[in-house]
Amino acid sequence: MPVGSGIPDYNLAVCVLASGSKGNAIYLSNGSVSVLIDAGLSGIEIERRLESIDVRPKDINAIILTHEHVDHVRGVGVLSRRFGLPVYLTDKTRKAATNIGTIDDVKVFGCGSPFKIDNMTFHPFSVSHDAEDPVGFTVKHNEAKIGIATDLGIATAMVKEHLKDCSLLV
């Protein structure tokens, strides 16, 4: 839509590739940046599911982890190594995620401190879950705000505040 048309320019694609105790992965793209939030299936299965939505795994720019449980990290190591992907995670999650192997490009973020991947802004916030440092995210691009809060134990006042005014909630 043209600027000034009165229709917000969201320009975001979101696809839940997997959600559940056997694996979690969310694909998110604004057309120029594509990320995976978690990679809890095997690398081969994530590649297959990406290809089923016409996304080439080599076009992913990063993997962002919510926490260290195997159903969120199973394919992280292999995908990172195979495609040279940076992995974004908190320091406590990095220390607890001993099953992902060697990652060459680790980007540590702090809860409550927004970070950017190109023109997309990620704001991590704490969630209640039985992990070392579990996080949810709001993701902003243009006028869109997406909330991602998987494995949410309780919707605390802080979680509700972060997720307020989201255009989409996962």
DSSP file with accessible surface (Angstrom, degrees, kcal/mol):
  #  RESIDUE AA STRUCTURE BP1 BP2  ACC     N-H-->O    O-->H-N    N-H-->O    O-->H-N    TCO  KAPPA ALPHA  PHI   PSI    X-CA   Y-CA   Z-CA
    1    1 A M              0   0  154      0, 0.0     3,-0.1     0, 0.0     5,-0.1   0.000 360.0 360.0 360.0 142.4    0.0    0.0    0.0
    2    2 A P    >   -     0   0   94      0, 0.0     3,-1.6     0, 0.0     5,-0.3  -0.312 360.0 -93.8 -68.0 150.2    1.2    3.5   -0.7
    3    3 A V  T 3  S+     0   0  153      1,-0.3     0, 0.0     2,-0.1     0, 0.0  -0.362 113.5  26.8 -60.8 139.5    2.4    5.7    2.1
    4    4 A G  T 3  S+     0   0   80      3,-0.1    -1,-0.3    -3,-0.1     0, 0.0   0.542  82.2 120.4  84.8   6.0   -0.5    7.9    3.4
    5    5 A S  S <  S-     0   0   50     -3,-1.6    -2,-0.1     2,-0.3    -1,-0.0   0.589  81.7-119.6 -78.6  -9.3   -3.2    5.4    2.2
    6    6 A G  S    S+     0   0   75      1,-0.3    -1,-0.1    -4,-0.1    -3,-0.1   0.341  82.7 110.4  87.1  -7.5   -4.4    5.1    5.8
    7    7 A I  S    S-     0   0   98     -5,-0.3    -1,-0.3     1,-0.0    -2,-0.3  -0.885  75.8-114.5-102.0 125.2   -3.7    1.4    5.8
    8    8 A P        -     0   0   48      0, 0.0     2,-1.1     0, 0.0     3,-0.2  -0.268  19.0-129.3 -59.4 143.2   -0.8    0.4    8.1
    9    9 A D        +     0   0   72      1,-0.2   134,-1.0     2,-0.1   135,-0.4  -0.769  43.1 156.6 -93.9  90.7    2.2   -1.1    6.4
   10   10 A Y        +     0   0  102     -2,-1.1   134,-0.2   133,-0.2    -1,-0.2   0.929  11.3 175.1 -81.5 -49.9    2.8   -4.3    8.3
   11   11 A N        +     0   0   96     -3,-0.2     2,-0.4     1,-0.2    -2,-0.1   0.877  31.5 133.6  46.0  48.0    4.8   -6.2    5.7
   12   12 A L        -     0   0   39     19,-0.1     2,-0.4    18,-0.1    18,-0.2  -0.991  42.1-158.6-128.5 138.7    5.4   -9.1    8.0
   13   13 A A  E     -A   29   0A  48     16,-3.3    16,-2.4    -2,-0.4     2,-0.4  -0.961  12.4-178.0-113.9 132.3    5.1  -12.8    7.4
   14   14 A V  E     +A   28   0A  45     -2,-0.4     2,-0.4    14,-0.2    14,-0.2  -0.999   4.3 174.5-130.6 131.4    4.7  -15.2   10.4
   15   15 A C  E     -A   27   0A  40     12,-2.5    12,-3.1    -2,-0.4     2,-0.9  -0.957  25.5-143.3-139.5 120.2    4.5  -19.0   10.1
   16   16 A V  E     -A   26   0A  72     -2,-0.4    10,-0.2    10,-0.2     3,-0.1  -0.738  19.0-177.8 -79.5 108.7    4.4  -21.3   13.1
   17   17 A L  E     -     0   0A  13      8,-1.9     2,-0.3    -2,-0.9     9,-0.2   0.775  68.8  -4.1 -79.1 -30.1    6.4  -24.3   11.8
   18   18 A A  E     +A   25   0A  11      7,-1.8     7,-2.2    -3,-0.1     2,-0.3  -0.946  58.8 179.2-161.9 144.0    5.9  -26.3   14.9
   19   19 A S        +     0   0   97     -2,-0.3     2,-0.3     5,-0.2     5,-0.2  -0.900  44.4  58.2-151.2 117.2    4.3  -25.8   18.3
   20   20 A G  S >  S-     0   0   33     -2,-0.3     3,-1.6    51,-0.2    -2,-0.0  -0.863  94.1 -57.6 151.3-179.5    4.2  -28.4   21.1
   21   21 A S  T 3  S+     0   0  104      1,-0.3     3,-0.1    -2,-0.3    -1,-0.1   0.695 126.6  56.8 -68.3 -16.0    6.2  -30.7   23.3
   22   22 A K  T 3  S-     0   0  173      1,-0.3    -1,-0.3    -3,-0.1     2,-0.2   0.547 125.4 -31.5 -91.9  -6.8    7.8  -32.4   20.3
   23   23 A G    <   -     0   0    3     -3,-1.6     2,-0.4    18,-0.1    -1,-0.3  -0.665  48.3-148.7 158.3 146.8    9.2  -29.2   18.8
   24   24 A N        +     0   0    6     47,-1.6    16,-2.9    -5,-0.2     2,-0.3  -0.999  24.4 150.9-134.7 135.4    8.8  -25.4   18.4
   25   25 A A  E     -A   18   0A   0     -7,-2.2    -8,-1.9    -2,-0.4    -7,-1.8  -0.892  17.8-167.1-163.8 134.4    9.8  -23.1   15.6
   26   26 A I  E     -AB  16  37A   7     11,-1.9    11,-3.0    12,-0.4     2,-0.4  -0.995  11.3-149.7-127.2 128.5    8.4  -19.8   14.3
   27   27 A Y  E     +AB  15  36A  23    -12,-3.1   -12,-2.5    -2,-0.4     2,-0.4  -0.818  19.2 179.6 -94.9 135.0    9.5  -18.3   11.0
   28   28 A L  E     +AB  14  35A   0      7,-2.4     7,-2.9    -2,-0.4     2,-0.3  -0.998   4.8 165.9-139.1 130.8    9.3  -14.5   10.8
   29   29 A S  E     -AB  13  34A   9    -16,-2.4   -16,-3.3    -2,-0.4     5,-0.2  -1.000  30.7-168.1-147.4 144.5   10.2  -12.2    7.9
   30   30 A N        -     0   0    3      3,-2.0     4,-0.1    -2,-0.3    -1,-0.1   0.158  66.6 -94.6-110.5  14.0    9.7   -8.6    6.8
   31   31 A G  S    S+     0   0   68      2,-0.5     3,-0.1   -18,-0.1   -19,-0.1  -0.042 122.4  44.1  99.2 -31.7   10.8   -9.3    3.3
   32   32 A S  S    S+     0   0   66      1,-0.3     2,-0.4    87,-0.0    -1,-0.1   0.639 114.9  43.8-114.4 -23.2   14.5   -8.3    3.8
   33   33 A V        -     0   0    1     86,-0.0    -3,-2.0    85,-0.0    -2,-0.5  -0.987  63.2-176.4-124.8 132.7   15.2  -10.0    7.2
   34   34 A S  E     +B   29   0A  13     -2,-0.4    27,-3.7    25,-0.3    28,-0.8  -0.998   8.5 172.4-130.1 131.6   14.1  -13.6    8.0
   35   35 A V  E     -Bc  28  62A   0     -7,-2.9    -7,-2.4    -2,-0.4     2,-0.5  -0.919  27.6-134.1-133.3 159.6   14.6  -15.3   11.4
   36   36 A L  E     -Bc  27  63A   2     26,-2.0    28,-3.1    -2,-0.3     2,-0.8  -0.970  12.8-150.4-108.1 128.8   13.6  -18.4   13.2
   37   37 A I  E    S-Bc  26  64A   0    -11,-3.0   -11,-1.9    -2,-0.5    28,-0.2  -0.921  76.2 -18.3 -94.8 109.3   12.4  -18.0   16.8
   38   38 A D        -     0   0    2     26,-3.0   -12,-0.4    -2,-0.8    35,-0.2   0.303  59.5-141.7  69.6 157.0   13.5  -21.3   18.2
   39   39 A A        +     0   0    0     33,-2.7    36,-3.1   -14,-0.1    37,-0.6  -0.512  35.2 155.6-149.4  70.4   14.5  -24.4   16.2
   40   40 A G        +     0   0    0    -16,-2.9    33,-0.2    31,-0.3     2,-0.2   0.339  52.4  72.0 -91.8   6.0   13.1  -27.3   18.2
   41   41 A L  S    S-     0   0   18    -17,-0.2    34,-0.3     1,-0.2   -18,-0.1  -0.649 100.5 -75.7-104.7 173.0   12.8  -29.9   15.4
   42   42 A S     >  -     0   0   56     -2,-0.2     4,-2.5     1,-0.1    33,-0.2  -0.277  44.9-112.4 -61.7 156.3   15.7  -31.7   13.7
   43   43 A G  H  > S+     0   0    5     31,-0.2     4,-2.6     1,-0.2     5,-0.2   0.918 118.5  51.7 -57.0 -43.1   17.6  -29.5   11.2
   44   44 A I  H  > S+     0   0  123      1,-0.2     4,-2.5     2,-0.2    -1,-0.2   0.913 109.9  48.8 -62.2 -41.8   16.3  -31.6    8.3
   45   45 A E  H  > S+     0   0   43      2,-0.2     4,-2.6     1,-0.2    -1,-0.2   0.905 111.0  49.5 -68.9 -38.1   12.7  -31.3    9.5
   46   46 A I  H  X S+     0   0    0     -4,-2.5     4,-2.7     2,-0.2     5,-0.2   0.937 110.9  50.4 -65.3 -42.7   13.0  -27.5    9.9
   47   47 A E  H  X S+     0   0   33     -4,-2.6     4,-2.6    -5,-0.2    -2,-0.2   0.933 110.9  49.6 -58.3 -44.4   14.5  -27.3    6.4
   48   48 A R  H  X S+     0   0  130     -4,-2.5     4,-1.7     1,-0.2    -2,-0.2   0.929 112.3  46.8 -61.3 -44.4   11.6  -29.4    5.0
   49   49 A R  H  X S+     0   0   73     -4,-2.6     4,-0.6     2,-0.2    -1,-0.2   0.877 111.7  50.7 -69.6 -36.0    9.0  -27.2    6.7
   50   50 A L  H ><>S+     0   0    2     -4,-2.7     5,-2.3     1,-0.2     3,-1.4   0.940 109.8  50.6 -63.1 -45.3   10.7  -24.0    5.5
   51   51 A E  H ><5S+     0   0  107     -4,-2.6     3,-1.9     1,-0.3    -2,-0.2   0.845 100.9  63.5 -62.7 -29.8   10.8  -25.4    1.9
   52   52 A S  H 3<5S+     0   0   83     -4,-1.7    -1,-0.3     1,-0.3    -2,-0.2   0.722 106.7  43.8 -68.9 -18.0    7.0  -26.2    2.2
   53   53 A I  T <<5S-     0   0   58     -3,-1.4    -1,-0.3    -4,-0.6    -2,-0.2   0.066 125.2-104.1-109.2  21.6    6.4  -22.4    2.6
   54   54 A D  T < 5S+     0   0  154     -3,-1.9     2,-0.5     1,-0.2    -3,-0.2   0.836  77.7 135.6  60.9  38.3    8.8  -21.6   -0.3
   55   55 A V      < -     0   0   16     -5,-2.3    -1,-0.2    -8,-0.1    -2,-0.2  -0.971  49.3-141.3-115.7 127.4   11.6  -20.4    2.1
   56   56 A R    >   -     0   0  138     -2,-0.5     3,-2.5     1,-0.1     4,-0.3  -0.767  13.4-136.4 -85.4 127.8   15.2  -21.5    1.4
   57   57 A P  G >  S+     0   0    9      0, 0.0     3,-1.8     0, 0.0    -1,-0.1   0.842 103.0  64.1 -54.5 -31.1   17.0  -22.2    4.7
   58   58 A K  G 3  S+     0   0  133      1,-0.3    -2,-0.0    -3,-0.0    -3,-0.0   0.675  93.9  63.2 -68.9 -12.5   20.0  -20.4    3.4
   59   59 A D  G <  S+     0   0   66     -3,-2.5   -25,-0.3   -26,-0.0    -1,-0.3   0.456  76.7 107.5 -90.5  -1.4   17.9  -17.2    3.3
   60   60 A I    <   -     0   0    7     -3,-1.8   -25,-0.2    -4,-0.3     3,-0.1  -0.583  54.5-161.7 -73.7 138.7   17.4  -17.2    7.1
   61   61 A N        -     0   0   72    -27,-3.7     2,-0.3     1,-0.3   -26,-0.2   0.710  61.4 -13.5 -94.6 -25.1   19.4  -14.4    8.8
   62   62 A A  E     -c   35   0A   0    -28,-0.8   -26,-2.0    23,-0.2     2,-0.4  -0.985  51.0-126.0-168.1 162.4   19.4  -15.7   12.4
   63   63 A I  E     -cd  36  87A   0     23,-2.2    25,-3.0    -2,-0.3     2,-0.5  -0.987  23.5-162.9-117.8 133.2   18.0  -18.0   15.0
   64   64 A I  E     -cd  37  88A   0    -28,-3.1   -26,-3.0    -2,-0.4     2,-0.4  -0.972   9.2-147.8-119.2 127.9   16.7  -16.5   18.2
   65   65 A L        -     0   0    1     23,-2.9    25,-0.2    -2,-0.5     3,-0.1  -0.791  17.2-168.3-101.9 140.2   16.2  -18.7   21.2
   66   66 A T  S    S-     0   0    0     -2,-0.4    69,-1.8     1,-0.3     2,-0.3   0.792  74.9 -28.3 -88.2 -32.9   13.5  -18.3   23.9
   67   67 A H        -     0   0    3     67,-0.2    -1,-0.3     2,-0.1    26,-0.0  -0.964  64.8 -94.0-172.8 177.4   15.1  -20.8   26.3
   68   68 A E        +     0   0   23     -2,-0.3    31,-0.2    -3,-0.1     5,-0.1   0.443  67.9 127.1 -90.3  -1.3   17.2  -24.0   26.4
   69   69 A H    >>  -     0   0   48      1,-0.1     3,-2.6     3,-0.1     4,-0.9  -0.265  68.0-119.4 -62.0 144.7   14.7  -26.8   26.5
   70   70 A V  H >> S+     0   0   67      1,-0.3     4,-1.9     2,-0.2     3,-0.5   0.811 111.3  63.9 -58.1 -32.3   15.3  -29.4   23.8
   71   71 A D  H 34 S+     0   0   23      1,-0.2   -47,-1.6     2,-0.2   -31,-0.3   0.528 112.2  38.3 -72.8   1.9   11.9  -28.8   22.2
   72   72 A H  H <4 S+     0   0    0     -3,-2.6   -33,-2.7   -49,-0.2    -1,-0.2   0.504 126.8  31.4-119.6 -14.4   13.1  -25.3   21.4
   73   73 A V  H XX S+     0   0    1     -4,-0.9     3,-1.7    -3,-0.5     4,-0.6   0.429  76.0 112.7-126.5   0.0   16.8  -26.0   20.5
   74   74 A R  T 3< S+     0   0  115     -4,-1.9     4,-0.3     1,-0.3   -34,-0.2   0.846  92.4  29.6 -48.5 -44.4   17.0  -29.5   18.9
   75   75 A G  T 3> S+     0   0    0    -36,-3.1     4,-2.3   -34,-0.3     5,-0.3   0.442  93.5  97.4 -99.0   2.8   18.0  -28.2   15.4
   76   76 A V  H <> S+     0   0    0     -3,-1.7     4,-2.8   -37,-0.6     5,-0.3   0.933  83.1  46.5 -59.4 -52.2   19.8  -25.0   16.4
   77   77 A G  H  X S+     0   0    3     -4,-0.6     4,-2.5     1,-0.2     5,-0.3   0.946 115.2  44.3 -59.6 -49.8   23.4  -26.3   16.3
   78   78 A V  H  > S+     0   0   48     -4,-0.3     4,-2.9     1,-0.2     5,-0.2   0.918 116.1  46.9 -65.6 -41.0   23.1  -28.1   12.9
   79   79 A L  H  X S+     0   0    4     -4,-2.3     4,-2.3     2,-0.2     6,-0.4   0.923 112.6  50.0 -66.6 -42.2   21.2  -25.2   11.2
   80   80 A S  H  X>S+     0   0    4     -4,-2.8     5,-1.3    -5,-0.3     4,-1.0   0.935 117.0  40.4 -61.0 -45.9   23.7  -22.6   12.6
   81   81 A R  H  <5S+     0   0  121     -4,-2.5     3,-0.2    -5,-0.3    -2,-0.2   0.919 116.0  49.4 -70.5 -42.2   26.7  -24.6   11.4
   82   82 A R  H  <5S+     0   0  121     -4,-2.9    -2,-0.2    -5,-0.3    -1,-0.2   0.876 126.5  24.6 -66.8 -37.7   25.2  -25.7    8.1
   83   83 A F  H  <5S-     0   0   57     -4,-2.3    -1,-0.2    -5,-0.2    -2,-0.2   0.315 104.2-115.6-113.6   7.0   24.1  -22.2    7.0
   84   84 A G  T  <5 +     0   0   61     -4,-1.0    -3,-0.2    -3,-0.2    -4,-0.2   0.876  54.8 169.5  63.5  39.8   26.4  -20.0    9.0
   85   85 A L      < -     0   0    8     -5,-1.3    20,-0.4    -6,-0.4    -1,-0.2  -0.681  33.7-127.6 -90.4 134.6   23.6  -18.5   11.1
   86   86 A P        -     0   0   18      0, 0.0   -23,-2.2     0, 0.0     2,-0.5  -0.467  21.1-141.8 -70.6 149.4   24.2  -16.4   14.2
   87   87 A V  E     -de  63 106A   1     18,-2.6    20,-3.0   -25,-0.2     2,-0.5  -0.976   9.0-156.0-118.1 122.1   22.3  -17.5   17.3
   88   88 A Y  E     +de  64 107A  33    -25,-3.0   -23,-2.9    -2,-0.5     2,-0.3  -0.850  32.5 135.5 -98.2 129.1   20.8  -14.9   19.6
   89   89 A L  E     - e   0 108A   2     18,-2.1    20,-1.6    -2,-0.5     2,-0.1  -0.977  53.6 -90.0-163.2 164.0   20.2  -15.9   23.2
   90   90 A T     >  -     0   0    2     -2,-0.3     4,-2.5    18,-0.2     5,-0.2  -0.414  40.8-112.7 -76.9 162.0   20.6  -14.8   26.8
   91   91 A D  H  > S+     0   0   57     18,-0.5     4,-2.3     1,-0.2     5,-0.2   0.914 117.9  50.7 -62.9 -41.6   23.9  -15.6   28.6
   92   92 A K  H  > S+     0   0  120      1,-0.2     4,-1.8     2,-0.2    -1,-0.2   0.892 110.9  49.0 -65.2 -37.2   22.1  -17.9   31.1
   93   93 A T  H  > S+     0   0    1      2,-0.2     4,-2.3     1,-0.2    -2,-0.2   0.917 108.5  54.1 -67.1 -40.7   20.4  -19.7   28.2
   94   94 A R  H  < S+     0   0  105     -4,-2.5    -2,-0.2     1,-0.2    -1,-0.2   0.935 111.2  45.2 -57.5 -45.4   23.8  -20.1   26.4
   95   95 A K  H  < S+     0   0  130     -4,-2.3    -1,-0.2     1,-0.2    -2,-0.2   0.847 117.0  45.0 -68.6 -32.6   25.3  -21.7   29.5
   96   96 A A  H  < S+     0   0   32     -4,-1.8     2,-2.0     1,-0.2     3,-0.2   0.730  93.5  80.3 -84.4 -21.9   22.3  -24.0   30.0
   97   97 A A    ><  +     0   0    5     -4,-2.3     3,-1.1     1,-0.2    -1,-0.2  -0.405  49.9 149.1 -86.8  65.9   22.0  -25.1   26.3
   98   98 A T  G >   +     0   0  124     -2,-2.0     3,-0.6     1,-0.2    -1,-0.2   0.657  60.6  65.9 -74.7 -13.4   24.7  -27.6   26.5
   99   99 A N  G 3  S+     0   0   89     -3,-0.2    -1,-0.2     1,-0.2   -22,-0.1   0.349  81.4  76.2 -93.6   8.4   23.1  -29.9   23.8
  100  100 A I  G <  S-     0   0   16     -3,-1.1    -1,-0.2     1,-0.2    -2,-0.1   0.575  86.1-145.9 -96.9  -6.4   23.4  -27.5   20.9
  101  101 A G    <   -     0   0   50     -3,-0.6     2,-0.3    -4,-0.2    -1,-0.2  -0.255  49.3 -14.0  76.5-166.0   27.1  -28.0   20.2
  102  102 A T        -     0   0  103      2,-0.0     2,-0.5    -2,-0.0   -21,-0.1  -0.554  57.5-168.2 -77.6 129.5   29.6  -25.4   19.0
  103  103 A I        -     0   0   23     -2,-0.3     3,-0.3     1,-0.1   -26,-0.1  -0.983   8.6-161.0-117.1 123.2   28.1  -22.3   17.6
  104  104 A D  S    S+     0   0  147     -2,-0.5     2,-0.6     1,-0.2    -1,-0.1   0.829  83.0  41.5 -73.6 -32.7   30.5  -20.0   15.8
  105  105 A D  S    S+     0   0   58    -20,-0.4   -18,-2.6     2,-0.0     2,-0.5  -0.819  70.4 172.1-124.0  91.1   28.5  -16.8   15.9
  106  106 A V  E     -e   87   0A  55     -2,-0.6     2,-0.6    -3,-0.3   -18,-0.2  -0.856  12.5-167.0-101.0 130.0   26.8  -16.3   19.3
  107  107 A K  E     -e   88   0A  82    -20,-3.0   -18,-2.1    -2,-0.5     2,-0.4  -0.966  10.4-155.7-117.4 112.2   25.0  -13.0   20.0
  108  108 A V  E     -e   89   0A  78     -2,-0.6     2,-0.3   -20,-0.2   -18,-0.2  -0.761  12.8-176.3 -92.2 131.1   24.1  -12.5   23.6
  109  109 A F        -     0   0   14    -20,-1.6   -18,-0.5    -2,-0.4     2,-0.4  -0.864  19.6-127.4-120.0 159.3   21.2  -10.2   24.5
  110  110 A G    >   -     0   0   36     -2,-0.3     3,-2.2     3,-0.3     2,-0.1  -0.858  30.7-102.6-107.1 142.5   19.9   -9.2   27.9
  111  111 A C  T 3  S+     0   0   42     -2,-0.4    14,-0.2     1,-0.3    24,-0.0  -0.379 110.8  21.3 -58.5 132.8   16.3   -9.4   29.0
  112  112 A G  T 3  S+     0   0   42     12,-2.2    -1,-0.3     1,-0.2    13,-0.1   0.344 100.3 105.9  88.5  -7.4   14.7   -6.0   28.8
  113  113 A S    <   -     0   0   70     -3,-2.2    -3,-0.3    11,-0.0    -1,-0.2  -0.900  65.9-138.9-109.8 109.1   17.3   -4.7   26.3
  114  114 A P        -     0   0   73      0, 0.0     2,-0.3     0, 0.0     9,-0.2  -0.227  21.2-171.0 -61.5 150.7   16.0   -4.4   22.7
  115  115 A F  E     -F  122   0B  30      7,-2.6     7,-3.3    -6,-0.1     2,-0.4  -0.958  11.7-134.6-139.9 158.6   18.2   -5.4   19.9
  116  116 A K  E     -F  121   0B 129     -2,-0.3     2,-0.5     5,-0.2     5,-0.2  -0.892  10.2-164.5-115.4 145.7   18.0   -5.1   16.1
  117  117 A I  E >  S-F  120   0B  13      3,-2.4     3,-2.1    -2,-0.4     2,-0.2  -0.963  76.2 -58.0-121.3 104.6   18.6   -7.5   13.3
  118  118 A D  T 3  S-     0   0  116     -2,-0.5   -85,-0.0     1,-0.3     0, 0.0  -0.362 122.8 -13.4  55.4-114.8   18.9   -5.1   10.3
  119  119 A N  T 3  S+     0   0   65     -2,-0.2     2,-0.4    -3,-0.1    23,-0.3   0.205 117.7  91.3-104.4  19.0   15.6   -3.2   10.3
  120  120 A M  E <   -F  117   0B   0     -3,-2.1    -3,-2.4    21,-0.1     2,-0.5  -0.945  63.0-149.3-114.7 132.7   13.6   -5.4   12.7
  121  121 A T  E     -FG 116 140B  41     19,-2.4    19,-2.8    -2,-0.4     2,-0.5  -0.883   7.9-164.3-107.0 129.6   13.6   -4.7   16.5
  122  122 A F  E     -FG 115 139B   0     -7,-3.3    -7,-2.6    -2,-0.5    17,-0.2  -0.934   2.6-167.0-112.6 128.6   13.3   -7.4   19.1
  123  123 A H  E     - G   0 138B  55     15,-2.9    15,-1.5    -2,-0.5     2,-0.2  -0.917  12.2-156.4-118.0 102.5   12.4   -6.6   22.6
  124  124 A P  E     + G   0 137B   0      0, 0.0   -12,-2.2     0, 0.0     2,-0.3  -0.556  14.3 179.1 -79.5 142.2   13.0   -9.6   25.0
  125  125 A F  E     - G   0 136B   2     11,-2.2    11,-2.7    -2,-0.2     2,-0.1  -0.977  32.3 -96.9-140.0 152.5   11.1   -9.8   28.2
  126  126 A S  E     - G   0 135B  49     -2,-0.3     2,-0.3     9,-0.2     9,-0.2  -0.422  36.9-170.1 -69.9 142.0   11.0  -12.4   31.1
  127  127 A V        -     0   0   16      7,-1.6     2,-0.8    -2,-0.1    28,-0.1  -0.899  30.6-104.7-126.8 161.3    8.3  -15.0   31.2
  128  128 A S        +     0   0   46     26,-0.6    25,-2.9    -2,-0.3     2,-0.3  -0.767  65.5 124.2 -89.1 110.2    7.4  -17.5   33.8
  129  129 A H  S    S-     0   0   53     -2,-0.8     2,-2.1     2,-0.2    -2,-0.1  -0.966  71.0 -98.6-160.9 157.7    8.6  -21.0   32.8
  130  130 A D  S    S+     0   0  125     -2,-0.3     2,-0.3     3,-0.1    -2,-0.1  -0.337  85.8 100.3 -84.6  61.3   10.9  -23.7   34.3
  131  131 A A  S    S-     0   0   19     -2,-2.1    -2,-0.2     1,-0.1   -38,-0.1  -0.837  85.1 -99.7-133.8 173.1   14.0  -22.7   32.4
  132  132 A E  S    S-     0   0  120     -2,-0.3   -39,-0.1     1,-0.2    -1,-0.1   0.913 107.7 -10.5 -63.8 -47.9   17.2  -20.7   33.3
  133  133 A D  S    S-     0   0   30    -67,-0.1    -1,-0.2   -43,-0.1   -43,-0.2  -0.360  78.7-173.4-152.7  62.8   16.2  -17.4   31.7
  134  134 A P        -     0   0   10      0, 0.0    -7,-1.6     0, 0.0     2,-0.3  -0.346   8.6-170.9 -69.4 142.7   13.1  -17.9   29.5
  135  135 A V  E     -G  126   0B   2    -69,-1.8    15,-0.3    -9,-0.2     2,-0.3  -0.937  19.6-158.1-132.2 155.0   12.0  -14.9   27.4
  136  136 A G  E     -G  125   0B   0    -11,-2.7   -11,-2.2    -2,-0.3     2,-0.3  -0.689  23.8-143.8-111.7 176.0    9.2  -13.8   25.2
  137  137 A F  E     -GH 124 148B   0     11,-2.9    11,-3.3    -2,-0.3     2,-0.4  -0.990  17.1-153.1-140.6 148.8    9.5  -11.1   22.5
  138  138 A T  E     -GH 123 147B   4    -15,-1.5   -15,-2.9    -2,-0.3     2,-0.5  -0.949  23.0-157.8-109.8 143.9    7.8   -8.3   20.9
  139  139 A V  E     -GH 122 146B   0      7,-2.6     7,-2.8    -2,-0.4     2,-0.4  -0.991   5.8-163.5-123.5 127.4    9.0   -7.7   17.4
  140  140 A K  E     +GH 121 145B 106    -19,-2.8   -19,-2.4    -2,-0.5     2,-0.3  -0.938  18.4 158.4-117.6 136.5    8.5   -4.3   15.7
  141  141 A H  E >   - H   0 144B  13      3,-1.8     3,-2.6    -2,-0.4   -21,-0.1  -0.919  69.2 -39.2-152.3 127.8    8.7   -3.4   12.1
  142  142 A N  T 3  S-     0   0   93     -2,-0.3  -132,-0.1   -23,-0.3  -131,-0.0  -0.337 126.0 -23.8  51.6-123.8    7.1   -0.3   10.5
  143  143 A E  T 3  S+     0   0  136   -134,-1.0     2,-0.3    -3,-0.1    -1,-0.3   0.407 116.2 102.3 -96.6   2.3    3.8    0.0   12.3
  144  144 A A  E <   -H  141   0B   4     -3,-2.6    -3,-1.8  -135,-0.4     2,-0.4  -0.658  46.0-172.4 -92.3 143.6    3.5   -3.6   13.3
  145  145 A K  E     -H  140   0B  37     -2,-0.3    22,-3.3    -5,-0.2    23,-1.0  -0.976   8.1-170.7-132.5 117.8    4.1   -5.1   16.7
  146  146 A I  E     -Hi 139 168B   5     -7,-2.8    -7,-2.6    -2,-0.4     2,-0.4  -0.897   9.4-149.1-109.8 138.7    4.0   -8.8   17.1
  147  147 A G  E     -Hi 138 169B   0     21,-2.8    23,-3.0    -2,-0.4     2,-0.5  -0.903  10.9-173.8-108.5 133.9    4.1  -10.6   20.4
  148  148 A I  E     +H  137   0B   1    -11,-3.3   -11,-2.9    -2,-0.4     2,-0.2  -0.978  16.0 156.5-127.4 115.4    5.7  -14.0   20.9
  149  149 A A        +     0   0   15     21,-2.8     3,-0.5    -2,-0.5     2,-0.2  -0.704  13.7 174.4-141.6  83.4    5.3  -15.7   24.3
  150  150 A T        +     0   0   21    -15,-0.3     3,-0.2    -2,-0.2    -2,-0.0  -0.538  65.9  18.9 -88.5 160.0    5.7  -19.5   24.1
  151  151 A D  S    S+     0   0   49      1,-0.2     2,-0.7    -2,-0.2    -1,-0.2   0.889  82.9 179.7  48.9  44.4    5.7  -21.8   27.1
  152  152 A L        -     0   0   61     -3,-0.5    -1,-0.2     1,-0.2   -23,-0.2  -0.678  17.4-173.4 -81.9 113.0    4.1  -19.0   29.1
  153  153 A G  S    S-     0   0   52    -25,-2.9     2,-0.4    -2,-0.7    -1,-0.2   0.992  71.1  -4.3 -67.0 -65.0    3.5  -20.1   32.7
  154  154 A I        -     0   0  110    -26,-0.2     2,-1.5     0, 0.0   -26,-0.6  -0.977  67.6-122.4-131.4 144.6    1.5  -17.2   33.9
  155  155 A A        -     0   0   47     -2,-0.4   -28,-0.1    -3,-0.1    -3,-0.0  -0.697  41.5-166.8 -85.1  89.5    0.7  -13.9   32.2
  156  156 A T     >  -     0   0   52     -2,-1.5     4,-2.7     1,-0.1     5,-0.2  -0.209  36.8-100.4 -69.9 169.6    2.3  -11.6   34.7
  157  157 A A  H  > S+     0   0   84      1,-0.2     4,-2.3     2,-0.2     5,-0.2   0.893 126.0  52.4 -58.8 -38.0    1.6   -7.8   34.7
  158  158 A M  H  > S+     0   0   89      2,-0.2     4,-2.4     1,-0.2    -1,-0.2   0.923 108.9  48.6 -65.9 -43.4    4.9   -7.3   33.0
  159  159 A V  H  > S+     0   0    1      1,-0.2     4,-2.4     2,-0.2    -2,-0.2   0.946 111.6  50.0 -60.7 -46.8    4.0   -9.8   30.2
  160  160 A K  H  X S+     0   0  136     -4,-2.7     4,-0.9     1,-0.2    -1,-0.2   0.897 109.8  51.5 -60.1 -39.5    0.6   -8.2   29.7
  161  161 A E  H >< S+     0   0  112     -4,-2.3     3,-0.6    -5,-0.2    -1,-0.2   0.927 111.4  46.6 -63.9 -44.7    2.3   -4.8   29.4
  162  162 A H  H 3< S+     0   0   42     -4,-2.4    -1,-0.2     1,-0.2    -2,-0.2   0.880 114.4  47.1 -64.9 -37.5    4.7   -6.0   26.8
  163  163 A L  H >< S+     0   0   29     -4,-2.4     3,-1.3    -5,-0.2    -1,-0.2   0.541  85.2 117.5 -85.3  -4.8    2.0   -7.7   24.8
  164  164 A K  T << S+     0   0   97     -4,-0.9    -3,-0.0    -3,-0.6    -4,-0.0  -0.309  79.5  13.9 -61.5 140.8   -0.4   -4.8   24.9
  165  165 A D  T 3  S+     0   0  133      1,-0.2    -1,-0.2     2,-0.1     2,-0.2   0.709  85.8 157.5  67.7  21.9   -1.2   -3.3   21.5
  166  166 A C    <   -     0   0   32     -3,-1.3    -1,-0.2     1,-0.1   -20,-0.2  -0.580  40.0-150.5 -75.4 142.8    0.2   -6.2   19.5
  167  167 A S  S    S+     0   0   61    -22,-3.3     2,-0.3     1,-0.3   -21,-0.2   0.741  87.2  14.2 -77.2 -27.1   -1.1   -6.6   16.0
  168  168 A L  E     -i  146   0B  77    -23,-1.0   -21,-2.8     2,-0.0     2,-0.4  -0.989  69.0-158.3-149.0 142.1   -0.6  -10.4   16.3
  169  169 A L  E      i  147   0B 105     -2,-0.3   -21,-0.2   -23,-0.2   -31,-0.0  -0.990 360.0 360.0-129.2 126.9    0.1  -12.6   19.2
  170  170 A V              0   0   49    -23,-3.0   -21,-2.8    -2,-0.4    -2,-0.0  -0.976 360.0 360.0-112.5 360.0    1.8  -16.1   19.1
